[in-house]
Amino acid sequence: MSTQDKVIAIIAEQAVLDPSEVTLDSTLEDLGIDSLGLVESIFSIEEEFDISIPFNANEPSESDFDISNVAAIVAGIDRLIAAKG
């Protein structure tokens, strides 16, 4: 399963949607994910990929991690995995 597929599955689960309803252009807001859901999604992603996402839930705009849409999240995770390797 690709990074993209795993991320979409995690986000879909958080949004209580079918993964087919989550597109790369989807924003978390479009999917109905609130700030608590975002934090839970990030924890799930960190656990799934064994990475640490530089995201501060209290100051999302100060984070170095782009959560503007699903594609940005996938790209950020791929960068973190590559940096870890």
Secondary structure, 3 states (H helix, E strand, C coil): CCHHHHHHHHHHHHHCCCHHHCCCCCCCCCCCCCHHHHHHHHHHHHHHHCCCCCCCCCCHHHCCCCCCCHHHHHHHHHHHHHHHC
